[in-house]
Amino acid sequence: MFAPFAAWLRREGVPFQEDAAIAPHLYFRIGGTVSLLVTPASAAQRRGVLARLAADRLPGLVIGGGSNIAFPDGRVRAVVVLAAGEEPVPPVLLPGGEAVDVDAGARNQPFLAWCAANGVAGLEFLSGIPGTLGGAAAVNAGAFGRSMADVLLGAEIVGEGGAVGRVDAGDFAFRYRDSRFKLGDGALLTLRLRRDPGAAEAIAAKVREHLEYRARRHPSYRLASAGCFFKNPPATAGKASAGRLIEECGLKGAVAGALAVAEEHANFLVNRGGGTFADLQRLEEEVRSAVAARCGVVLEREVIYVSLDGRKY
Ligand SMILES: Cc1cc2nc3c(=O)[nH]c(=O)nc-3n(C[C@H](O)[C@H](O)[C@H](O)COP(=O)(O)OP(=O)(O)OC[C@H]3O[C@@H](n4cnc5c(N)ncnc54)[C@H](O)[C@@H]3O)c2cc1C
């Protein structure tokens, strides 16, 4: 199924691997292989690859930092395009200074350094969230009371059939830690973000403050995880955060194979080395059923899973 696409990649000089291990590209370090792992050498090359992939209607998905996603243990029959790790494209401050255009494959932390240097405030909440701006937009990542839905104005995307076009924020259908790009098709190429004016030192100080807060409260970034595993229950339910509920059930330190509920933060499931997708699913079910039985809340997964036929769920 993938041979013609692989031949096209070869002709275009796009780097890729067949039957490639996916785990080294994911924060969780969980997953088997994927049919084709494409690692474009530049943002321009990525754009061409994503357009072609959509035009060929092959099963495929794009991942950024791989910090919110887990793949199954077997062989995923799909094309995975890595949208990170190439030479970064400098962000562009739009005339008038009210917005900035940034490549969806840009990593959050270097982008924030650029924001500080260029007086772009309002995005500091991304400090310490691993991954790319595209991934953050797709999952509506957030912290410290703000999320991408508060700052995103629009995007350039590859849509159905490979057509490149612009969408505005309304087309994202943002919800808590969700947008239509999280589980749906469509690849983000560039994002347009709102800029609040700010002084370089104040922006840098806020970034540092957020990073320090995270260092105190979260498990080490050296542990393999995908951040908060479950969504917090809706505030309207009047319930505590997912982490608090899991902790109340005495589940800190619970294990399934090499997966464990982190001692430092009960909503982080960590892979202690060599963990499998089966381990992860067992621990997920154990936590979900314990919390449902004791607290009457059915926790919803925040982390994305991929099926063996390359669909996100
Ligand atoms: C230690 C740690 C701390 C974390 N803290 C937070 C936090 O505070 N708040 C928070 O919200 N999250 C947090 N996370 C989760 C995760 O880092 C964020 O959700 C992050 O924004 C995901 O970005 P990514 O590039 O890694 O996305 P990936 O995991 O690579 O992908 C996530 C989704 O985005 C899609 N996607 C990625 N790039 C594109 C693109 N260019 N076009 C279309 N779709 C795309 C993927 O297909 C997938 O559906 C944390 C994770 C870790 C490991």
The ligand as an ORCA input file, in Angstrom:
! r2SCAN-3c Opt
* xyz 0 1
  C       6.483     16.288     31.444
  C       5.279     16.702     30.672
  C       4.534     17.809     31.066
  C       3.392     18.196     30.365
  N       2.674     19.282     30.780
  C       1.568     19.655     30.099
  C       0.793     20.806     30.515
  O       1.115     21.459     31.492
  N      -0.291     21.127     29.803
  C      -0.680     20.431     28.687
  O      -1.685     20.794     28.062
  N       0.022     19.348     28.275
  C       1.136     18.947     28.941
  N       1.842     17.859     28.524
  C       1.378     17.072     27.364
  C       2.035     17.524     26.020
  O       3.343     17.971     26.252
  C       1.248     18.631     25.348
  O      -0.045     18.184     25.067
  C       1.933     19.105     24.060
  O       1.365     20.321     23.679
  C       1.860     18.123     22.898
  O       2.675     18.622     21.851
  P       3.492     17.643     20.908
  O       4.134     18.443     19.833
  O       4.408     16.779     21.704
  O       2.298     16.795     20.315
  P       2.296     15.233     19.916
  O       2.263     14.400     21.150
  O       3.362     14.960     18.940
  O       0.885     15.146     19.173
  C      -0.290     15.444     19.880
  C      -1.430     15.578     18.894
  O      -1.197     16.704     18.074
  C      -1.232     16.322     16.720
  N      -0.261     17.140     16.005
  C       1.032     17.374     16.315
  N       1.582     18.219     15.417
  C       0.608     18.496     14.512
  C       0.544     19.289     13.333
  N       1.601     19.970     12.875
  N      -0.632     19.322     12.657
  C      -1.723     18.651     13.104
  N      -1.719     17.893     14.198
  C      -0.567     17.820     14.895
  C      -0.883     14.839     16.710
  O      -1.339     14.160     15.562
  C      -1.593     14.386     17.958
  O      -2.956     14.242     17.684
  C       2.995     17.455     29.220
  C       3.755     16.353     28.809
  C       4.880     15.980     29.518
  C       5.682     14.798     29.032
*
